[in-house]
Amino acid sequence: MATASILTQTVHQRTRKGQMVAAAQPPMLDEAHTMLLRLFNGFTPTEWLVEKASVFLAQPDVIAQELERSGLIERVH
């Protein structure tokens, strides 16, 4: 499920670009990416978000990595 590379004890927040994409109407991303992007708040551990999202999404850990590579989320710590 969660990968150690970006998820273990890491907290992510949306970047300015990520804020704009998360608020865009109509959505700029598919439903799964938009849903997970909107969860990142800079306070909740990424591992916890990914674990909870796994109930609704397939491979949320991969989606989180894609969001980071795309510059939509960034590590806080």
PyMOL Python script that loads the backbone (N, CA, C, O; Angstrom):
from pymol import cmd

cmd.read_pdbstr("""\
ATOM      1  N   MET A   1       0.831  -1.178   0.000  1.00  0.00           N
ATOM      2  CA  MET A   1       0.000   0.000   0.000  1.00  0.00           C
ATOM      3  C   MET A   1       0.880   1.247   0.000  1.00  0.00           C
ATOM      4  O   MET A   1       1.248   1.713  -1.078  1.00  0.00           O
ATOM      5  N   ALA A   2       1.224   1.794   1.122  1.00  0.00           N
ATOM      6  CA  ALA A   2       2.039   3.009   1.182  1.00  0.00           C
ATOM      7  C   ALA A   2       3.503   2.671   0.905  1.00  0.00           C
ATOM      8  O   ALA A   2       4.017   1.645   1.350  1.00  0.00           O
ATOM      9  N   THR A   3       4.151   3.548   0.169  1.00  0.00           N
ATOM     10  CA  THR A   3       5.559   3.321  -0.118  1.00  0.00           C
ATOM     11  C   THR A   3       6.403   4.238   0.740  1.00  0.00           C
ATOM     12  O   THR A   3       6.020   5.377   1.008  1.00  0.00           O
ATOM     13  N   ALA A   4       7.540   3.748   1.167  1.00  0.00           N
ATOM     14  CA  ALA A   4       8.417   4.519   2.041  1.00  0.00           C
ATOM     15  C   ALA A   4       9.003   5.736   1.339  1.00  0.00           C
ATOM     16  O   ALA A   4       9.407   6.693   2.000  1.00  0.00           O
ATOM     17  N   SER A   5       9.054   5.713   0.018  1.00  0.00           N
ATOM     18  CA  SER A   5       9.725   6.782  -0.711  1.00  0.00           C
ATOM     19  C   SER A   5       9.147   8.158  -0.439  1.00  0.00           C
ATOM     20  O   SER A   5       9.919   9.093  -0.223  1.00  0.00           O
ATOM     21  N   ILE A   6       7.833   8.334  -0.436  1.00  0.00           N
ATOM     22  CA  ILE A   6       7.304   9.669  -0.165  1.00  0.00           C
ATOM     23  C   ILE A   6       6.293   9.693   0.972  1.00  0.00           C
ATOM     24  O   ILE A   6       5.843  10.771   1.359  1.00  0.00           O
ATOM     25  N   LEU A   7       5.926   8.555   1.514  1.00  0.00           N
ATOM     26  CA  LEU A   7       4.782   8.550   2.408  1.00  0.00           C
ATOM     27  C   LEU A   7       5.087   8.415   3.890  1.00  0.00           C
ATOM     28  O   LEU A   7       4.316   8.918   4.707  1.00  0.00           O
ATOM     29  N   THR A   8       6.158   7.771   4.269  1.00  0.00           N
ATOM     30  CA  THR A   8       6.416   7.496   5.667  1.00  0.00           C
ATOM     31  C   THR A   8       6.715   8.774   6.432  1.00  0.00           C
ATOM     32  O   THR A   8       7.710   9.448   6.164  1.00  0.00           O
ATOM     33  N   GLN A   9       5.856   9.102   7.378  1.00  0.00           N
ATOM     34  CA  GLN A   9       6.019  10.273   8.247  1.00  0.00           C
ATOM     35  C   GLN A   9       6.192  11.573   7.455  1.00  0.00           C
ATOM     36  O   GLN A   9       6.865  12.496   7.913  1.00  0.00           O
ATOM     37  N   THR A  10       5.606  11.639   6.307  1.00  0.00           N
ATOM     38  CA  THR A  10       5.696  12.823   5.477  1.00  0.00           C
ATOM     39  C   THR A  10       4.345  13.530   5.481  1.00  0.00           C
ATOM     40  O   THR A  10       3.293  12.891   5.511  1.00  0.00           O
ATOM     41  N   VAL A  11       4.394  14.834   5.452  1.00  0.00           N
ATOM     42  CA  VAL A  11       3.188  15.645   5.328  1.00  0.00           C
ATOM     43  C   VAL A  11       3.345  16.474   4.064  1.00  0.00           C
ATOM     44  O   VAL A  11       4.386  17.086   3.828  1.00  0.00           O
ATOM     45  N   HIS A  12       2.304  16.482   3.265  1.00  0.00           N
ATOM     46  CA  HIS A  12       2.293  17.263   2.034  1.00  0.00           C
ATOM     47  C   HIS A  12       1.212  18.333   2.113  1.00  0.00           C
ATOM     48  O   HIS A  12       0.222  18.191   2.831  1.00  0.00           O
ATOM     49  N   GLN A  13       1.423  19.397   1.364  1.00  0.00           N
ATOM     50  CA  GLN A  13       0.400  20.417   1.199  1.00  0.00           C
ATOM     51  C   GLN A  13       0.274  20.725  -0.287  1.00  0.00           C
ATOM     52  O   GLN A  13       1.181  20.451  -1.073  1.00  0.00           O
ATOM     53  N   ARG A  14      -0.863  21.299  -0.656  1.00  0.00           N
ATOM     54  CA  ARG A  14      -1.024  21.708  -2.044  1.00  0.00           C
ATOM     55  C   ARG A  14      -0.143  22.920  -2.317  1.00  0.00           C
ATOM     56  O   ARG A  14      -0.017  23.807  -1.472  1.00  0.00           O
ATOM     57  N   THR A  15       0.455  22.955  -3.479  1.00  0.00           N
ATOM     58  CA  THR A  15       1.206  24.127  -3.920  1.00  0.00           C
ATOM     59  C   THR A  15       0.197  25.166  -4.410  1.00  0.00           C
ATOM     60  O   THR A  15      -1.005  24.903  -4.458  1.00  0.00           O
ATOM     61  N   ARG A  16       0.694  26.339  -4.771  1.00  0.00           N
ATOM     62  CA  ARG A  16      -0.205  27.352  -5.344  1.00  0.00           C
ATOM     63  C   ARG A  16      -0.895  26.785  -6.585  1.00  0.00           C
ATOM     64  O   ARG A  16      -2.101  26.949  -6.767  1.00  0.00           O
ATOM     65  N   LYS A  17      -0.116  26.119  -7.429  1.00  0.00           N
ATOM     66  CA  LYS A  17      -0.662  25.479  -8.623  1.00  0.00           C
ATOM     67  C   LYS A  17      -1.696  24.421  -8.224  1.00  0.00           C
ATOM     68  O   LYS A  17      -2.759  24.316  -8.837  1.00  0.00           O
ATOM     69  N   GLY A  18      -1.373  23.643  -7.194  1.00  0.00           N
ATOM     70  CA  GLY A  18      -2.285  22.616  -6.705  1.00  0.00           C
ATOM     71  C   GLY A  18      -3.583  23.191  -6.170  1.00  0.00           C
ATOM     72  O   GLY A  18      -4.646  22.600  -6.355  1.00  0.00           O
ATOM     73  N   GLN A  19      -3.508  24.343  -5.505  1.00  0.00           N
ATOM     74  CA  GLN A  19      -4.715  25.023  -5.003  1.00  0.00           C
ATOM     75  C   GLN A  19      -5.624  25.397  -6.168  1.00  0.00           C
ATOM     76  O   GLN A  19      -6.837  25.199  -6.113  1.00  0.00           O
ATOM     77  N   MET A  20      -5.022  25.940  -7.221  1.00  0.00           N
ATOM     78  CA  MET A  20      -5.801  26.358  -8.382  1.00  0.00           C
ATOM     79  C   MET A  20      -6.444  25.156  -9.079  1.00  0.00           C
ATOM     80  O   MET A  20      -7.607  25.211  -9.479  1.00  0.00           O
ATOM     81  N   VAL A  21      -5.686  24.083  -9.217  1.00  0.00           N
ATOM     82  CA  VAL A  21      -6.216  22.882  -9.869  1.00  0.00           C
ATOM     83  C   VAL A  21      -7.311  22.259  -9.015  1.00  0.00           C
ATOM     84  O   VAL A  21      -8.324  21.810  -9.551  1.00  0.00           O
ATOM     85  N   ALA A  22      -7.131  22.222  -7.702  1.00  0.00           N
ATOM     86  CA  ALA A  22      -8.129  21.622  -6.811  1.00  0.00           C
ATOM     87  C   ALA A  22      -9.449  22.388  -6.849  1.00  0.00           C
ATOM     88  O   ALA A  22     -10.513  21.797  -6.668  1.00  0.00           O
ATOM     89  N   ALA A  23      -9.387  23.693  -7.081  1.00  0.00           N
ATOM     90  CA  ALA A  23     -10.590  24.525  -7.082  1.00  0.00           C
ATOM     91  C   ALA A  23     -11.214  24.684  -8.469  1.00  0.00           C
ATOM     92  O   ALA A  23     -12.310  25.231  -8.594  1.00  0.00           O
ATOM     93  N   ALA A  24     -10.535  24.217  -9.496  1.00  0.00           N
ATOM     94  CA  ALA A  24     -10.990  24.441 -10.872  1.00  0.00           C
ATOM     95  C   ALA A  24     -12.352  23.801 -11.140  1.00  0.00           C
ATOM     96  O   ALA A  24     -12.625  22.672 -10.734  1.00  0.00           O
ATOM     97  N   GLN A  25     -13.181  24.552 -11.829  1.00  0.00           N
ATOM     98  CA  GLN A  25     -14.473  24.054 -12.290  1.00  0.00           C
ATOM     99  C   GLN A  25     -14.593  24.382 -13.757  1.00  0.00           C
ATOM    100  O   GLN A  25     -14.526  25.560 -14.109  1.00  0.00           O
ATOM    101  N   PRO A  26     -14.763  23.427 -14.622  1.00  0.00           N
ATOM    102  CA  PRO A  26     -14.800  21.993 -14.337  1.00  0.00           C
ATOM    103  C   PRO A  26     -13.424  21.483 -13.924  1.00  0.00           C
ATOM    104  O   PRO A  26     -12.412  22.123 -14.208  1.00  0.00           O
ATOM    105  N   PRO A  27     -13.383  20.337 -13.257  1.00  0.00           N
ATOM    106  CA  PRO A  27     -12.098  19.793 -12.787  1.00  0.00           C
ATOM    107  C   PRO A  27     -11.090  19.619 -13.916  1.00  0.00           C
ATOM    108  O   PRO A  27     -11.447  19.248 -15.034  1.00  0.00           O
ATOM    109  N   MET A  28      -9.837  19.891 -13.608  1.00  0.00           N
ATOM    110  CA  MET A  28      -8.761  19.755 -14.586  1.00  0.00           C
ATOM    111  C   MET A  28      -8.164  18.345 -14.576  1.00  0.00           C
ATOM    112  O   MET A  28      -7.477  17.955 -15.520  1.00  0.00           O
ATOM    113  N   LEU A  29      -8.422  17.591 -13.524  1.00  0.00           N
ATOM    114  CA  LEU A  29      -7.894  16.233 -13.366  1.00  0.00           C
ATOM    115  C   LEU A  29      -9.046  15.247 -13.332  1.00  0.00           C
ATOM    116  O   LEU A  29     -10.208  15.635 -13.208  1.00  0.00           O
ATOM    117  N   ASP A  30      -8.716  13.969 -13.443  1.00  0.00           N
ATOM    118  CA  ASP A  30      -9.768  12.966 -13.283  1.00  0.00           C
ATOM    119  C   ASP A  30     -10.238  12.960 -11.831  1.00  0.00           C
ATOM    120  O   ASP A  30      -9.616  13.561 -10.955  1.00  0.00           O
ATOM    121  N   GLU A  31     -11.341  12.272 -11.602  1.00  0.00           N
ATOM    122  CA  GLU A  31     -11.982  12.278 -10.283  1.00  0.00           C
ATOM    123  C   GLU A  31     -11.058  11.785  -9.168  1.00  0.00           C
ATOM    124  O   GLU A  31     -11.029  12.381  -8.091  1.00  0.00           O
ATOM    125  N   ALA A  32     -10.311  10.720  -9.404  1.00  0.00           N
ATOM    126  CA  ALA A  32      -9.439  10.151  -8.374  1.00  0.00           C
ATOM    127  C   ALA A  32      -8.336  11.128  -7.986  1.00  0.00           C
ATOM    128  O   ALA A  32      -8.073  11.329  -6.800  1.00  0.00           O
ATOM    129  N   HIS A  33      -7.691  11.734  -8.973  1.00  0.00           N
ATOM    130  CA  HIS A  33      -6.614  12.681  -8.691  1.00  0.00           C
ATOM    131  C   HIS A  33      -7.156  13.928  -7.983  1.00  0.00           C
ATOM    132  O   HIS A  33      -6.539  14.437  -7.047  1.00  0.00           O
ATOM    133  N   THR A  34      -8.306  14.408  -8.438  1.00  0.00           N
ATOM    134  CA  THR A  34      -8.913  15.591  -7.812  1.00  0.00           C
ATOM    135  C   THR A  34      -9.285  15.306  -6.367  1.00  0.00           C
ATOM    136  O   THR A  34      -9.029  16.129  -5.488  1.00  0.00           O
ATOM    137  N   MET A  35      -9.887  14.146  -6.110  1.00  0.00           N
ATOM    138  CA  MET A  35     -10.297  13.802  -4.747  1.00  0.00           C
ATOM    139  C   MET A  35      -9.096  13.767  -3.809  1.00  0.00           C
ATOM    140  O   MET A  35      -9.134  14.348  -2.725  1.00  0.00           O
ATOM    141  N   LEU A  36      -8.034  13.088  -4.224  1.00  0.00           N
ATOM    142  CA  LEU A  36      -6.866  12.983  -3.358  1.00  0.00           C
ATOM    143  C   LEU A  36      -6.175  14.338  -3.208  1.00  0.00           C
ATOM    144  O   LEU A  36      -5.748  14.694  -2.110  1.00  0.00           O
ATOM    145  N   LEU A  37      -6.062  15.084  -4.284  1.00  0.00           N
ATOM    146  CA  LEU A  37      -5.433  16.406  -4.218  1.00  0.00           C
ATOM    147  C   LEU A  37      -6.124  17.287  -3.184  1.00  0.00           C
ATOM    148  O   LEU A  37      -5.458  18.002  -2.435  1.00  0.00           O
ATOM    149  N   ARG A  38      -7.423  17.242  -3.138  1.00  0.00           N
ATOM    150  CA  ARG A  38      -8.185  18.087  -2.203  1.00  0.00           C
ATOM    151  C   ARG A  38      -7.983  17.687  -0.742  1.00  0.00           C
ATOM    152  O   ARG A  38      -8.272  18.478   0.155  1.00  0.00           O
ATOM    153  N   LEU A  39      -7.494  16.477  -0.490  1.00  0.00           N
ATOM    154  CA  LEU A  39      -7.269  16.029   0.888  1.00  0.00           C
ATOM    155  C   LEU A  39      -5.987  16.592   1.497  1.00  0.00           C
ATOM    156  O   LEU A  39      -5.893  16.714   2.719  1.00  0.00           O
ATOM    157  N   PHE A  40      -5.004  16.936   0.675  1.00  0.00           N
ATOM    158  CA  PHE A  40      -3.723  17.397   1.208  1.00  0.00           C
ATOM    159  C   PHE A  40      -3.878  18.788   1.810  1.00  0.00           C
ATOM    160  O   PHE A  40      -4.304  19.728   1.139  1.00  0.00           O
ATOM    161  N   ASN A  41      -3.517  18.905   3.112  1.00  0.00           N
ATOM    162  CA  ASN A  41      -3.754  20.151   3.831  1.00  0.00           C
ATOM    163  C   ASN A  41      -2.529  20.694   4.559  1.00  0.00           C
ATOM    164  O   ASN A  41      -2.605  21.759   5.171  1.00  0.00           O
ATOM    165  N   GLY A  42      -1.419  19.995   4.506  1.00  0.00           N
ATOM    166  CA  GLY A  42      -0.225  20.467   5.186  1.00  0.00           C
ATOM    167  C   GLY A  42      -0.136  20.074   6.650  1.00  0.00           C
ATOM    168  O   GLY A  42       0.822  20.447   7.328  1.00  0.00           O
ATOM    169  N   PHE A  43      -1.110  19.332   7.153  1.00  0.00           N
ATOM    170  CA  PHE A  43      -1.122  18.926   8.553  1.00  0.00           C
ATOM    171  C   PHE A  43      -1.258  17.417   8.735  1.00  0.00           C
ATOM    172  O   PHE A  43      -0.637  16.839   9.626  1.00  0.00           O
ATOM    173  N   THR A  44      -2.059  16.786   7.902  1.00  0.00           N
ATOM    174  CA  THR A  44      -2.345  15.365   8.033  1.00  0.00           C
ATOM    175  C   THR A  44      -1.259  14.552   7.342  1.00  0.00           C
ATOM    176  O   THR A  44      -0.926  14.827   6.189  1.00  0.00           O
ATOM    177  N   PRO A  45      -0.697  13.550   8.030  1.00  0.00           N
ATOM    178  CA  PRO A  45       0.351  12.728   7.404  1.00  0.00           C
ATOM    179  C   PRO A  45      -0.143  12.081   6.105  1.00  0.00           C
ATOM    180  O   PRO A  45      -1.256  11.559   6.035  1.00  0.00           O
ATOM    181  N   THR A  46       0.691  12.129   5.109  1.00  0.00           N
ATOM    182  CA  THR A  46       0.361  11.582   3.795  1.00  0.00           C
ATOM    183  C   THR A  46       0.008  10.108   3.885  1.00  0.00           C
ATOM    184  O   THR A  46      -0.919   9.649   3.218  1.00  0.00           O
ATOM    185  N   GLU A  47       0.739   9.363   4.704  1.00  0.00           N
ATOM    186  CA  GLU A  47       0.468   7.935   4.861  1.00  0.00           C
ATOM    187  C   GLU A  47      -0.973   7.702   5.326  1.00  0.00           C
ATOM    188  O   GLU A  47      -1.638   6.787   4.839  1.00  0.00           O
ATOM    189  N   TRP A  48      -1.453   8.513   6.253  1.00  0.00           N
ATOM    190  CA  TRP A  48      -2.818   8.379   6.768  1.00  0.00           C
ATOM    191  C   TRP A  48      -3.826   8.699   5.668  1.00  0.00           C
ATOM    192  O   TRP A  48      -4.811   7.978   5.504  1.00  0.00           O
ATOM    193  N   LEU A  49      -3.589   9.777   4.909  1.00  0.00           N
ATOM    194  CA  LEU A  49      -4.501  10.146   3.819  1.00  0.00           C
ATOM    195  C   LEU A  49      -4.595   9.029   2.783  1.00  0.00           C
ATOM    196  O   LEU A  49      -5.684   8.676   2.331  1.00  0.00           O
ATOM    197  N   VAL A  50      -3.447   8.484   2.418  1.00  0.00           N
ATOM    198  CA  VAL A  50      -3.407   7.419   1.417  1.00  0.00           C
ATOM    199  C   VAL A  50      -4.140   6.183   1.928  1.00  0.00           C
ATOM    200  O   VAL A  50      -4.884   5.545   1.183  1.00  0.00           O
ATOM    201  N   GLU A  51      -3.930   5.848   3.191  1.00  0.00           N
ATOM    202  CA  GLU A  51      -4.598   4.683   3.770  1.00  0.00           C
ATOM    203  C   GLU A  51      -6.116   4.858   3.746  1.00  0.00           C
ATOM    204  O   GLU A  51      -6.842   3.943   3.358  1.00  0.00           O
ATOM    205  N   LYS A  52      -6.587   6.014   4.155  1.00  0.00           N
ATOM    206  CA  LYS A  52      -8.036   6.272   4.172  1.00  0.00           C
ATOM    207  C   LYS A  52      -8.605   6.332   2.765  1.00  0.00           C
ATOM    208  O   LYS A  52      -9.717   5.858   2.533  1.00  0.00           O
ATOM    209  N   ALA A  53      -7.872   6.901   1.828  1.00  0.00           N
ATOM    210  CA  ALA A  53      -8.343   7.017   0.447  1.00  0.00           C
ATOM    211  C   ALA A  53      -8.395   5.667  -0.250  1.00  0.00           C
ATOM    212  O   ALA A  53      -9.114   5.516  -1.239  1.00  0.00           O
ATOM    213  N   SER A  54      -7.651   4.681   0.241  1.00  0.00           N
ATOM    214  CA  SER A  54      -7.626   3.371  -0.406  1.00  0.00           C
ATOM    215  C   SER A  54      -8.984   2.682  -0.372  1.00  0.00           C
ATOM    216  O   SER A  54      -9.224   1.745  -1.132  1.00  0.00           O
ATOM    217  N   VAL A  55      -9.859   3.135   0.493  1.00  0.00           N
ATOM    218  CA  VAL A  55     -11.216   2.594   0.539  1.00  0.00           C
ATOM    219  C   VAL A  55     -11.974   3.001  -0.729  1.00  0.00           C
ATOM    220  O   VAL A  55     -12.823   2.251  -1.212  1.00  0.00           O
ATOM    221  N   PHE A  56     -11.670   4.183  -1.266  1.00  0.00           N
ATOM    222  CA  PHE A  56     -12.392   4.730  -2.404  1.00  0.00           C
ATOM    223  C   PHE A  56     -11.607   4.707  -3.716  1.00  0.00           C
ATOM    224  O   PHE A  56     -12.201   4.706  -4.794  1.00  0.00           O
ATOM    225  N   LEU A  57     -10.293   4.689  -3.630  1.00  0.00           N
ATOM    226  CA  LEU A  57      -9.451   4.817  -4.810  1.00  0.00           C
ATOM    227  C   LEU A  57      -8.521   3.622  -4.965  1.00  0.00           C
ATOM    228  O   LEU A  57      -8.054   3.049  -3.981  1.00  0.00           O
ATOM    229  N   ALA A  58      -8.262   3.258  -6.203  1.00  0.00           N
ATOM    230  CA  ALA A  58      -7.249   2.248  -6.484  1.00  0.00           C
ATOM    231  C   ALA A  58      -5.893   2.939  -6.519  1.00  0.00           C
ATOM    232  O   ALA A  58      -5.747   3.968  -7.178  1.00  0.00           O
ATOM    233  N   GLN A  59      -4.926   2.409  -5.842  1.00  0.00           N
ATOM    234  CA  GLN A  59      -3.544   2.881  -5.813  1.00  0.00           C
ATOM    235  C   GLN A  59      -3.393   4.371  -5.468  1.00  0.00           C
ATOM    236  O   GLN A  59      -2.787   5.119  -6.235  1.00  0.00           O
ATOM    237  N   PRO A  60      -3.929   4.801  -4.340  1.00  0.00           N
ATOM    238  CA  PRO A  60      -3.767   6.209  -3.971  1.00  0.00           C
ATOM    239  C   PRO A  60      -2.309   6.603  -3.733  1.00  0.00           C
ATOM    240  O   PRO A  60      -1.961   7.775  -3.873  1.00  0.00           O
ATOM    241  N   ASP A  61      -1.454   5.645  -3.377  1.00  0.00           N
ATOM    242  CA  ASP A  61      -0.035   5.944  -3.202  1.00  0.00           C
ATOM    243  C   ASP A  61       0.600   6.366  -4.526  1.00  0.00           C
ATOM    244  O   ASP A  61       1.436   7.268  -4.559  1.00  0.00           O
ATOM    245  N   VAL A  62       0.206   5.720  -5.601  1.00  0.00           N
ATOM    246  CA  VAL A  62       0.712   6.081  -6.930  1.00  0.00           C
ATOM    247  C   VAL A  62       0.190   7.456  -7.331  1.00  0.00           C
ATOM    248  O   VAL A  62       0.928   8.264  -7.895  1.00  0.00           O
ATOM    249  N   ILE A  63      -1.067   7.717  -7.044  1.00  0.00           N
ATOM    250  CA  ILE A  63      -1.653   9.024  -7.355  1.00  0.00           C
ATOM    251  C   ILE A  63      -0.916  10.118  -6.593  1.00  0.00           C
ATOM    252  O   ILE A  63      -0.623  11.173  -7.155  1.00  0.00           O
ATOM    253  N   ALA A  64      -0.613   9.878  -5.311  1.00  0.00           N
ATOM    254  CA  ALA A  64       0.114  10.870  -4.505  1.00  0.00           C
ATOM    255  C   ALA A  64       1.481  11.162  -5.119  1.00  0.00           C
ATOM    256  O   ALA A  64       1.909  12.315  -5.164  1.00  0.00           O
ATOM    257  N   GLN A  65       2.155  10.137  -5.582  1.00  0.00           N
ATOM    258  CA  GLN A  65       3.459  10.334  -6.213  1.00  0.00           C
ATOM    259  C   GLN A  65       3.313  11.137  -7.500  1.00  0.00           C
ATOM    260  O   GLN A  65       4.148  11.994  -7.790  1.00  0.00           O
ATOM    261  N   GLU A  66       2.266  10.871  -8.272  1.00  0.00           N
ATOM    262  CA  GLU A  66       2.024  11.625  -9.496  1.00  0.00           C
ATOM    263  C   GLU A  66       1.735  13.095  -9.198  1.00  0.00           C
ATOM    264  O   GLU A  66       2.202  13.983  -9.911  1.00  0.00           O
ATOM    265  N   LEU A  67       0.969  13.341  -8.151  1.00  0.00           N
ATOM    266  CA  LEU A  67       0.654  14.720  -7.768  1.00  0.00           C
ATOM    267  C   LEU A  67       1.918  15.477  -7.359  1.00  0.00           C
ATOM    268  O   LEU A  67       2.075  16.656  -7.678  1.00  0.00           O
ATOM    269  N   GLU A  68       2.822  14.786  -6.647  1.00  0.00           N
ATOM    270  CA  GLU A  68       4.072  15.427  -6.242  1.00  0.00           C
ATOM    271  C   GLU A  68       4.956  15.708  -7.462  1.00  0.00           C
ATOM    272  O   GLU A  68       5.504  16.802  -7.597  1.00  0.00           O
ATOM    273  N   ARG A  69       5.092  14.728  -8.337  1.00  0.00           N
ATOM    274  CA  ARG A  69       5.907  14.918  -9.549  1.00  0.00           C
ATOM    275  C   ARG A  69       5.355  16.032 -10.438  1.00  0.00           C
ATOM    276  O   ARG A  69       6.113  16.712 -11.129  1.00  0.00           O
ATOM    277  N   SER A  70       4.039  16.214 -10.419  1.00  0.00           N
ATOM    278  CA  SER A  70       3.398  17.242 -11.239  1.00  0.00           C
ATOM    279  C   SER A  70       3.479  18.627 -10.622  1.00  0.00           C
ATOM    280  O   SER A  70       3.065  19.611 -11.236  1.00  0.00           O
ATOM    281  N   GLY A  71       4.014  18.705  -9.402  1.00  0.00           N
ATOM    282  CA  GLY A  71       4.124  19.999  -8.739  1.00  0.00           C
ATOM    283  C   GLY A  71       2.831  20.493  -8.130  1.00  0.00           C
ATOM    284  O   GLY A  71       2.688  21.688  -7.875  1.00  0.00           O
ATOM    285  N   LEU A  72       1.873  19.587  -7.889  1.00  0.00           N
ATOM    286  CA  LEU A  72       0.596  19.985  -7.307  1.00  0.00           C
ATOM    287  C   LEU A  72       0.609  19.881  -5.793  1.00  0.00           C
ATOM    288  O   LEU A  72      -0.179  20.546  -5.121  1.00  0.00           O
ATOM    289  N   ILE A  73       1.494  19.053  -5.246  1.00  0.00           N
ATOM    290  CA  ILE A  73       1.694  18.975  -3.804  1.00  0.00           C
ATOM    291  C   ILE A  73       3.190  19.030  -3.533  1.00  0.00           C
ATOM    292  O   ILE A  73       4.011  18.679  -4.379  1.00  0.00           O
ATOM    293  N   GLU A  74       3.519  19.484  -2.324  1.00  0.00           N
ATOM    294  CA  GLU A  74       4.922  19.539  -1.922  1.00  0.00           C
ATOM    295  C   GLU A  74       5.043  19.110  -0.478  1.00  0.00           C
ATOM    296  O   GLU A  74       4.094  19.219   0.299  1.00  0.00           O
ATOM    297  N   ARG A  75       6.209  18.624  -0.127  1.00  0.00           N
ATOM    298  CA  ARG A  75       6.460  18.182   1.248  1.00  0.00           C
ATOM    299  C   ARG A  75       6.563  19.381   2.187  1.00  0.00           C
ATOM    300  O   ARG A  75       7.217  20.380   1.888  1.00  0.00           O
ATOM    301  N   VAL A  76       5.902  19.250   3.322  1.00  0.00           N
ATOM    302  CA  VAL A  76       6.049  20.224   4.402  1.00  0.00           C
ATOM    303  C   VAL A  76       7.141  19.729   5.324  1.00  0.00           C
ATOM    304  O   VAL A  76       8.021  20.490   5.728  1.00  0.00           O
ATOM    305  N   HIS A  77       7.080  18.439   5.658  1.00  0.00           N
ATOM    306  CA  HIS A  77       8.115  17.748   6.439  1.00  0.00           C
ATOM    307  C   HIS A  77       7.919  16.278   6.325  1.00  0.00           C
ATOM    308  O   HIS A  77       8.682  15.506   6.906  1.00  0.00           O
TER     309      HIS A  77
END
""", "prot")
cmd.dss("prot")
cmd.show_as("cartoon", "prot")
cmd.util.cbc("prot")
cmd.orient("prot")
